[in-house]
Amino acid sequence: MIEHFIAFFIGVLIDRIVGDPHKMPHPVRLMGRVIALLDKAFMGEKKSPGDEEVRIAPDTKRNAGAEFVKGLILWVTVITLTFTVSFAIWFFTHLCSSWLGIAVEAILTAYCLAAKSLKVESMKVYDALDKEGLLSGRKAVSMIVGRDTDVLDESGVIKAAVETVAENTSDGVIAPMIYCFLGGSVFGLVYKAVNTMDSMLGYHNDRYEYFGKAAAKMDDVFNYIPARVSALLMIGASFIMGKEYSGKDAVRIFKRDRYNHKSPNSAQTESVLSGALRVRLAGDASYFGKVVKKPFIGDDIRPVEKRDIKRACRLMYTAETLFVIALMVLALACCIAYYR
């Protein structure tokens, strides 16, 4: 137990300081390759990059049930592979040496987290807008969102970046911390597999409407509690971070708008950040040339500004810090109870 907690907190520290080293092998990128291969095996080649609106065999009679089963088989296969490989790594490294086991688990835990990377990538949007203008800002934000960015004005680019920080405070920071704390890097990597399958397959379009449904629904299940924990942590952070944030508005908008999204989880953190910053987020967005109608989140008390990207990152970091403190207390209590 002590070895697990040591590895966990070292992993959190590594992510906070180092982040995601792009030039090194990454287990999530490996998951992505496996998912892409299975996607191709079950559904065939895509006609062109990003062209998921057109099926490969439009003359073939649609079998929604069969496509759902294929997607479920893919989901189970990826989860089984991820669990088996990550458990084998954990077991044999700890079998060889406690220190080796701690080191490897800490590194894999850091790979599961994305706090530093989230800040770095979102701040690229801030820097691009601040130093080079709208076109550069659109290009930077296109690296972290799935919507069409060539139609966004400056406020749209800022909102996209802020919304990404809000959603990934749960998906990329708090949720993997919960799973890593509960089950080490094994549970953490399984969670990342669930999240990666949703990001690659969980679309409402012709190719993935049925095939990606299992991935999308299971992601909702795995994130149900973490999204709400993340929202509560962000609310707590908004009360202690000074005049640039409104804790009262964070609570108010969270209560009112936390379900203003098709996903039961995404608006949980977006609503808190919207209220804390006193800006309006979400609304209609364009995907592959088609406008998707979405409700707004928050009140338009003031216009968004570039500094809101920085404010969003600070709120994310403060929420993470509050959670680390809470987990340290819990870990200490568990150790005392176990060894008493």
C-alpha positions as a Markdown table, in Angstrom:
| # | Residue | x | y | z |
|---|---|---|---|---|
| 1 | Met | 0.0 | 0.0 | 0.0 |
| 2 | Ile | 2.7 | 2.5 | 0.9 |
| 3 | Glu | 4.6 | 1.7 | -2.3 |
| 4 | His | 1.4 | 2.4 | -4.3 |
| 5 | Phe | 0.8 | 5.7 | -2.6 |
| 6 | Ile | 4.5 | 6.7 | -3.1 |
| 7 | Ala | 4.3 | 5.9 | -6.8 |
| 8 | Phe | 1.0 | 7.8 | -7.2 |
| 9 | Phe | 2.2 | 11.0 | -5.6 |
| 10 | Ile | 5.5 | 10.9 | -7.5 |
| 11 | Gly | 3.6 | 10.4 | -10.7 |
| 12 | Val | 1.4 | 13.4 | -10.0 |
| 13 | Leu | 4.6 | 15.5 | -9.3 |
| 14 | Ile | 6.2 | 14.3 | -12.6 |
| 15 | Asp | 3.2 | 15.3 | -14.6 |
| 16 | Arg | 3.0 | 18.7 | -12.8 |
| 17 | Ile | 6.7 | 19.4 | -13.6 |
| 18 | Val | 7.5 | 17.6 | -16.8 |
| 19 | Gly | 4.2 | 17.0 | -18.5 |
| 20 | Asp | 3.9 | 14.9 | -21.7 |
| 21 | Pro | 7.3 | 14.4 | -23.5 |
| 22 | His | 6.2 | 14.3 | -27.1 |
| 23 | Lys | 9.3 | 12.6 | -28.4 |
| 24 | Met | 9.1 | 9.6 | -26.0 |
| 25 | Pro | 6.8 | 6.6 | -26.5 |
| 26 | His | 3.4 | 7.1 | -25.0 |
| 27 | Pro | 1.0 | 4.3 | -24.0 |
| 28 | Val | -2.0 | 6.4 | -25.0 |
| 29 | Arg | -0.6 | 6.9 | -28.5 |
| 30 | Leu | -0.2 | 3.1 | -28.7 |
| 31 | Met | -3.8 | 2.7 | -27.6 |
| 32 | Gly | -4.8 | 5.0 | -30.4 |
| 33 | Arg | -3.0 | 2.9 | -33.0 |
| 34 | Val | -4.6 | -0.3 | -31.8 |
| 35 | Ile | -8.1 | 1.4 | -31.8 |
| 36 | Ala | -7.5 | 2.7 | -35.3 |
| 37 | Leu | -6.5 | -0.8 | -36.6 |
| 38 | Leu | -9.6 | -2.4 | -35.0 |
| 39 | Asp | -11.8 | 0.4 | -36.4 |
| 40 | Lys | -10.4 | -0.3 | -39.9 |
| 41 | Ala | -10.8 | -4.1 | -39.4 |
| 42 | Phe | -14.5 | -3.8 | -38.5 |
| 43 | Met | -15.6 | -0.8 | -40.6 |
| 44 | Gly | -13.1 | -0.5 | -43.4 |
| 45 | Glu | -11.1 | 2.5 | -44.6 |
| 46 | Lys | -12.4 | 6.0 | -44.3 |
| 47 | Lys | -12.9 | 7.7 | -47.6 |
| 48 | Ser | -10.7 | 10.7 | -46.6 |
| 49 | Pro | -9.3 | 12.1 | -43.4 |
| 50 | Gly | -12.1 | 13.4 | -41.3 |
| 51 | Asp | -14.8 | 12.3 | -43.7 |
| 52 | Glu | -16.9 | 10.2 | -41.3 |
| 53 | Glu | -20.2 | 11.5 | -42.7 |
| 54 | Val | -20.0 | 9.1 | -45.7 |
| 55 | Arg | -20.1 | 5.4 | -45.2 |
| 56 | Ile | -17.7 | 3.2 | -47.1 |
| 57 | Ala | -20.3 | 0.9 | -48.4 |
| 58 | Pro | -23.5 | 3.0 | -48.8 |
| 59 | Asp | -25.3 | 0.3 | -50.9 |
| 60 | Thr | -24.9 | -2.3 | -48.1 |
| 61 | Lys | -28.0 | -2.7 | -46.0 |
| 62 | Arg | -27.5 | -1.1 | -42.6 |
| 63 | Asn | -27.5 | -3.4 | -39.6 |
| 64 | Ala | -27.4 | -1.2 | -36.5 |
| 65 | Gly | -27.4 | -4.1 | -34.1 |
| 66 | Ala | -24.4 | -5.8 | -35.8 |
| 67 | Glu | -22.5 | -2.5 | -35.8 |
| 68 | Phe | -23.2 | -2.0 | -32.1 |
| 69 | Val | -22.0 | -5.5 | -31.4 |
| 70 | Lys | -18.8 | -4.9 | -33.4 |
| 71 | Gly | -18.2 | -1.7 | -31.4 |
| 72 | Leu | -18.7 | -3.5 | -28.2 |
| 73 | Ile | -16.3 | -6.3 | -29.2 |
| 74 | Leu | -13.7 | -3.6 | -30.0 |
| 75 | Trp | -14.3 | -1.9 | -26.6 |
| 76 | Val | -13.9 | -5.2 | -24.7 |
| 77 | Thr | -10.8 | -6.2 | -26.7 |
| 78 | Val | -9.0 | -2.9 | -26.1 |
| 79 | Ile | -9.9 | -2.9 | -22.4 |
| 80 | Thr | -8.8 | -6.5 | -22.0 |
| 81 | Leu | -5.5 | -5.8 | -23.8 |
| 82 | Thr | -4.9 | -2.7 | -21.7 |
| 83 | Phe | -5.6 | -4.4 | -18.4 |
| 84 | Thr | -3.5 | -7.5 | -19.2 |
| 85 | Val | -0.5 | -5.6 | -20.4 |
| 86 | Ser | -0.5 | -3.0 | -17.7 |
| 87 | Phe | -1.1 | -5.6 | -14.9 |
| 88 | Ala | 1.8 | -7.7 | -16.3 |
| 89 | Ile | 4.1 | -4.7 | -16.2 |
| 90 | Trp | 3.0 | -3.8 | -12.7 |
| 91 | Phe | 3.3 | -7.4 | -11.4 |
| 92 | Phe | 6.7 | -8.2 | -12.9 |
| 93 | Thr | 8.4 | -4.9 | -12.1 |
| 94 | His | 7.3 | -5.1 | -8.4 |
| 95 | Leu | 8.4 | -8.8 | -8.5 |
| 96 | Cys | 11.9 | -7.8 | -9.6 |
| 97 | Ser | 12.3 | -4.9 | -7.2 |
| 98 | Ser | 10.1 | -2.6 | -5.1 |
| 99 | Trp | 12.0 | 0.4 | -6.2 |
| 100 | Leu | 11.7 | -0.6 | -9.9 |
| 101 | Gly | 8.0 | -1.2 | -9.4 |
| 102 | Ile | 7.6 | 2.3 | -7.8 |
| 103 | Ala | 9.5 | 4.0 | -10.5 |
| 104 | Val | 7.6 | 2.3 | -13.4 |
| 105 | Glu | 4.2 | 2.8 | -11.7 |
| 106 | Ala | 5.1 | 6.5 | -11.1 |
| 107 | Ile | 6.0 | 7.0 | -14.8 |
| 108 | Leu | 2.9 | 5.3 | -16.0 |
| 109 | Thr | 0.8 | 7.3 | -13.6 |
| 110 | Ala | 2.3 | 10.5 | -15.0 |
| 111 | Tyr | 1.5 | 9.3 | -18.5 |
| 112 | Cys | -2.2 | 9.0 | -17.4 |
| 113 | Leu | -2.3 | 12.6 | -16.3 |
| 114 | Ala | -2.4 | 15.7 | -18.5 |
| 115 | Ala | -2.4 | 18.8 | -16.2 |
| 116 | Lys | 0.9 | 20.2 | -17.5 |
| 117 | Ser | 0.1 | 19.3 | -21.1 |
| 118 | Leu | -3.3 | 20.9 | -20.9 |
| 119 | Lys | -1.8 | 24.1 | -19.7 |
| 120 | Val | 0.9 | 24.1 | -22.3 |
| 121 | Glu | -1.4 | 23.4 | -25.2 |
| 122 | Ser | -4.1 | 26.0 | -24.1 |
| 123 | Met | -1.4 | 28.6 | -23.5 |
| 124 | Lys | -0.2 | 28.1 | -27.1 |
| 125 | Val | -3.6 | 29.4 | -28.1 |
| 126 | Tyr | -3.2 | 32.4 | -25.8 |
| 127 | Asp | 0.3 | 33.2 | -27.1 |
| 128 | Ala | -0.8 | 32.7 | -30.7 |
| 129 | Leu | -3.6 | 35.2 | -30.3 |
| 130 | Asp | -1.5 | 37.6 | -28.3 |
| 131 | Lys | 1.5 | 37.7 | -30.6 |
| 132 | Glu | 0.4 | 36.6 | -34.1 |
| 133 | Gly | -3.3 | 37.2 | -34.3 |
| 134 | Leu | -6.5 | 35.4 | -35.2 |
| 135 | Leu | -5.2 | 33.1 | -38.0 |
| 136 | Ser | -2.5 | 31.7 | -35.7 |
| 137 | Gly | -4.9 | 31.4 | -32.9 |
| 138 | Arg | -7.3 | 29.3 | -35.0 |
| 139 | Lys | -4.4 | 27.0 | -36.0 |
| 140 | Ala | -3.4 | 26.6 | -32.4 |
| 141 | Val | -6.9 | 25.8 | -31.1 |
| 142 | Ser | -7.5 | 23.3 | -33.9 |
| 143 | Met | -4.9 | 21.1 | -32.2 |
| 144 | Ile | -7.0 | 20.7 | -29.1 |
| 145 | Val | -10.6 | 20.8 | -30.3 |
| 146 | Gly | -12.6 | 18.7 | -32.8 |
| 147 | Arg | -14.8 | 21.5 | -34.2 |
| 148 | Asp | -14.2 | 23.6 | -37.3 |
| 149 | Thr | -11.9 | 26.4 | -36.3 |
| 150 | Asp | -11.6 | 28.3 | -39.6 |
| 151 | Val | -15.0 | 29.9 | -38.9 |
| 152 | Leu | -14.2 | 31.1 | -35.4 |
| 153 | Asp | -13.7 | 34.8 | -34.5 |
| 154 | Glu | -11.3 | 35.7 | -31.7 |
| 155 | Ser | -14.0 | 35.2 | -29.0 |
| 156 | Gly | -14.8 | 31.8 | -30.5 |
| 157 | Val | -11.2 | 30.7 | -30.3 |
| 158 | Ile | -10.9 | 31.8 | -26.7 |
| 159 | Lys | -14.1 | 30.0 | -25.8 |
| 160 | Ala | -13.0 | 26.8 | -27.5 |
| 161 | Ala | -9.7 | 26.9 | -25.5 |
| 162 | Val | -11.5 | 27.7 | -22.2 |
| 163 | Glu | -14.1 | 24.9 | -22.8 |
| 164 | Thr | -11.3 | 22.4 | -23.5 |
| 165 | Val | -9.6 | 23.3 | -20.2 |
| 166 | Ala | -12.9 | 23.0 | -18.4 |
| 167 | Glu | -13.8 | 19.6 | -19.8 |
| 168 | Asn | -10.3 | 18.2 | -19.5 |
| 169 | Thr | -9.9 | 19.2 | -15.9 |
| 170 | Ser | -12.1 | 16.2 | -15.4 |
| 171 | Asp | -11.1 | 13.9 | -18.3 |
| 172 | Gly | -7.4 | 14.7 | -18.2 |
| 173 | Val | -6.7 | 15.5 | -14.6 |
| 174 | Ile | -9.1 | 14.6 | -11.8 |
| 175 | Ala | -10.7 | 11.4 | -13.4 |
| 176 | Pro | -7.3 | 9.7 | -14.1 |
| 177 | Met | -6.1 | 10.7 | -10.6 |
| 178 | Ile | -9.1 | 9.0 | -9.1 |
| 179 | Tyr | -8.5 | 5.8 | -11.0 |
| 180 | Cys | -4.8 | 5.8 | -10.4 |
| 181 | Phe | -5.3 | 6.4 | -6.7 |
| 182 | Leu | -7.8 | 3.5 | -6.5 |
| 183 | Gly | -6.0 | 1.0 | -8.6 |
| 184 | Gly | -2.6 | 2.3 | -9.6 |
| 185 | Ser | -1.4 | 2.7 | -13.2 |
| 186 | Val | -3.4 | -0.4 | -14.1 |
| 187 | Phe | -6.8 | 1.3 | -13.4 |
| 188 | Gly | -5.4 | 4.6 | -14.8 |
| 189 | Leu | -4.4 | 3.1 | -18.1 |
| 190 | Val | -7.8 | 1.3 | -18.4 |
| 191 | Tyr | -9.5 | 4.7 | -17.8 |
| 192 | Lys | -7.3 | 6.3 | -20.5 |
| 193 | Ala | -8.3 | 3.5 | -22.9 |
| 194 | Val | -12.0 | 4.2 | -22.2 |
| 195 | Asn | -11.4 | 7.9 | -22.8 |
| 196 | Thr | -9.4 | 7.4 | -25.9 |
| 197 | Met | -12.0 | 5.1 | -27.5 |
| 198 | Asp | -14.7 | 7.8 | -26.9 |
| 199 | Ser | -12.5 | 10.5 | -28.4 |
| 200 | Met | -11.9 | 8.4 | -31.5 |
| 201 | Leu | -15.2 | 6.6 | -32.0 |
| 202 | Gly | -17.9 | 8.3 | -29.9 |
| 203 | Tyr | -19.3 | 10.6 | -32.7 |
| 204 | His | -22.9 | 11.1 | -33.7 |
| 205 | Asn | -22.3 | 10.6 | -37.5 |
| 206 | Asp | -23.0 | 8.0 | -40.1 |
| 207 | Arg | -19.9 | 5.9 | -39.5 |
| 208 | Tyr | -19.9 | 5.8 | -35.7 |
| 209 | Glu | -23.6 | 6.3 | -34.7 |
| 210 | Tyr | -24.0 | 2.6 | -33.8 |
| 211 | Phe | -20.4 | 1.3 | -34.0 |
| 212 | Gly | -19.2 | 4.0 | -31.5 |
| 213 | Lys | -22.1 | 3.9 | -29.2 |
| 214 | Ala | -20.6 | 1.4 | -26.7 |
| 215 | Ala | -17.4 | 3.6 | -26.5 |
| 216 | Ala | -19.5 | 6.7 | -25.9 |
| 217 | Lys | -21.8 | 5.2 | -23.3 |
| 218 | Met | -19.0 | 3.5 | -21.3 |
| 219 | Asp | -17.1 | 6.8 | -21.3 |
| 220 | Asp | -20.2 | 8.4 | -19.7 |
| 221 | Val | -20.3 | 5.7 | -17.1 |
| 222 | Phe | -16.6 | 5.9 | -16.2 |
| 223 | Asn | -16.7 | 9.7 | -16.0 |
| 224 | Tyr | -20.0 | 10.1 | -14.1 |
| 225 | Ile | -18.6 | 10.4 | -10.6 |
| 226 | Pro | -15.2 | 12.0 | -11.6 |
| 227 | Ala | -17.0 | 14.8 | -13.5 |
| 228 | Arg | -19.0 | 15.8 | -10.5 |
| 229 | Val | -16.0 | 15.5 | -8.2 |
| 230 | Ser | -14.1 | 17.8 | -10.6 |
| 231 | Ala | -17.0 | 20.3 | -10.6 |
| 232 | Leu | -17.1 | 20.4 | -6.8 |
| 233 | Leu | -13.3 | 20.9 | -6.6 |
| 234 | Met | -13.5 | 23.7 | -9.1 |
| 235 | Ile | -16.2 | 25.3 | -7.1 |
| 236 | Gly | -14.1 | 25.1 | -4.0 |
| 237 | Ala | -11.1 | 26.6 | -5.9 |
| 238 | Ser | -13.2 | 29.5 | -7.3 |
| 239 | Phe | -14.0 | 30.6 | -3.7 |
| 240 | Ile | -10.3 | 30.9 | -2.7 |
| 241 | Met | -8.7 | 32.3 | -5.8 |
| 242 | Gly | -9.5 | 36.0 | -5.5 |
| 243 | Lys | -11.6 | 38.7 | -7.2 |
| 244 | Glu | -11.1 | 37.3 | -10.7 |
| 245 | Tyr | -13.3 | 34.4 | -9.8 |
| 246 | Ser | -16.8 | 34.2 | -8.5 |
| 247 | Gly | -17.6 | 31.2 | -6.2 |
| 248 | Lys | -21.3 | 32.2 | -5.9 |
| 249 | Asp | -21.7 | 32.4 | -9.7 |
| 250 | Ala | -19.9 | 29.1 | -10.1 |
| 251 | Val | -22.4 | 27.5 | -7.8 |
| 252 | Arg | -25.4 | 29.2 | -9.4 |
| 253 | Ile | -24.5 | 28.3 | -13.0 |
| 254 | Phe | -23.5 | 24.8 | -12.0 |
| 255 | Lys | -27.0 | 24.2 | -10.5 |
| 256 | Arg | -28.7 | 25.7 | -13.5 |
| 257 | Asp | -26.6 | 24.6 | -16.5 |
| 258 | Arg | -24.8 | 21.5 | -15.6 |
| 259 | Tyr | -26.9 | 19.4 | -18.0 |
| 260 | Asn | -26.8 | 21.8 | -20.9 |
| 261 | His | -24.9 | 19.2 | -23.0 |
| 262 | Lys | -25.7 | 16.0 | -24.7 |
| 263 | Ser | -23.2 | 14.2 | -22.5 |
| 264 | Pro | -24.3 | 14.0 | -18.9 |
| 265 | Asn | -20.8 | 14.9 | -17.8 |
| 266 | Ser | -19.2 | 17.6 | -20.1 |
| 267 | Ala | -21.3 | 20.5 | -18.8 |
| 268 | Gln | -20.6 | 19.7 | -15.2 |
| 269 | Thr | -17.2 | 21.4 | -15.3 |
| 270 | Glu | -18.0 | 23.8 | -18.1 |
| 271 | Ser | -20.8 | 25.3 | -16.1 |
| 272 | Val | -18.6 | 25.8 | -13.1 |
| 273 | Leu | -15.9 | 27.6 | -15.1 |
| 274 | Ser | -18.5 | 29.7 | -16.9 |
| 275 | Gly | -19.9 | 30.9 | -13.7 |
| 276 | Ala | -16.6 | 31.4 | -12.0 |
| 277 | Leu | -15.3 | 33.6 | -14.9 |
| 278 | Arg | -18.8 | 35.2 | -15.4 |
| 279 | Val | -18.7 | 34.5 | -19.1 |
| 280 | Arg | -21.0 | 32.5 | -21.5 |
| 281 | Leu | -19.7 | 29.4 | -23.1 |
| 282 | Ala | -20.9 | 26.6 | -25.5 |
| 283 | Gly | -23.6 | 27.4 | -28.0 |
| 284 | Asp | -23.7 | 26.4 | -31.6 |
| 285 | Ala | -20.6 | 24.9 | -33.2 |
| 286 | Ser | -19.6 | 23.7 | -36.6 |
| 287 | Tyr | -18.3 | 20.2 | -37.3 |
| 288 | Phe | -17.2 | 19.0 | -40.7 |
| 289 | Gly | -19.0 | 22.0 | -42.3 |
| 290 | Lys | -22.3 | 21.4 | -40.5 |
| 291 | Val | -23.6 | 23.6 | -37.7 |
| 292 | Val | -24.7 | 21.7 | -34.6 |
| 293 | Lys | -27.2 | 23.5 | -32.3 |
| 294 | Lys | -26.1 | 23.5 | -28.7 |
| 295 | Pro | -27.5 | 25.4 | -25.7 |
| 296 | Phe | -25.4 | 28.1 | -24.0 |
| 297 | Ile | -23.8 | 27.6 | -20.7 |
| 298 | Gly | -23.5 | 30.6 | -18.3 |
| 299 | Asp | -24.6 | 34.2 | -18.5 |
| 300 | Asp | -23.1 | 36.8 | -20.8 |
| 301 | Ile | -22.1 | 39.1 | -17.9 |
| 302 | Arg | -18.9 | 40.2 | -19.6 |
| 303 | Pro | -17.2 | 39.3 | -22.9 |
| 304 | Val | -14.5 | 36.7 | -23.0 |
| 305 | Glu | -10.9 | 37.9 | -23.2 |
| 306 | Lys | -7.6 | 36.2 | -23.8 |
| 307 | Arg | -6.7 | 36.3 | -20.1 |
| 308 | Asp | -9.6 | 33.9 | -19.5 |
| 309 | Ile | -7.4 | 31.1 | -20.9 |
| 310 | Lys | -4.9 | 31.8 | -18.2 |
| 311 | Arg | -7.6 | 32.0 | -15.6 |
| 312 | Ala | -9.0 | 28.7 | -16.7 |
| 313 | Cys | -5.6 | 27.1 | -16.3 |
| 314 | Arg | -5.1 | 28.5 | -12.8 |
| 315 | Leu | -8.5 | 27.2 | -11.7 |
| 316 | Met | -7.6 | 23.8 | -13.1 |
| 317 | Tyr | -4.3 | 23.7 | -11.2 |
| 318 | Thr | -5.9 | 24.9 | -8.0 |
| 319 | Ala | -8.6 | 22.2 | -8.2 |
| 320 | Glu | -5.9 | 19.6 | -8.8 |
| 321 | Thr | -3.9 | 20.9 | -5.8 |
| 322 | Leu | -7.0 | 20.7 | -3.5 |
| 323 | Phe | -7.6 | 17.1 | -4.7 |
| 324 | Val | -3.9 | 16.2 | -4.0 |
| 325 | Ile | -4.2 | 17.5 | -0.5 |
| 326 | Ala | -7.4 | 15.5 | 0.1 |
| 327 | Leu | -5.8 | 12.4 | -1.3 |
| 328 | Met | -2.8 | 12.8 | 0.9 |
| 329 | Val | -5.0 | 12.9 | 3.9 |
| 330 | Leu | -6.9 | 9.9 | 2.7 |
| 331 | Ala | -3.7 | 8.0 | 2.0 |
| 332 | Leu | -2.3 | 8.7 | 5.4 |
| 333 | Ala | -5.6 | 7.6 | 7.0 |
| 334 | Cys | -5.5 | 4.4 | 5.0 |
| 335 | Cys | -1.9 | 3.6 | 6.0 |
| 336 | Ile | -2.6 | 4.3 | 9.7 |
| 337 | Ala | -5.7 | 2.1 | 9.7 |
| 338 | Tyr | -3.9 | -0.7 | 7.8 |
| 339 | Tyr | -0.9 | -0.8 | 10.0 |
| 340 | Arg | -2.6 | -0.2 | 13.3 |
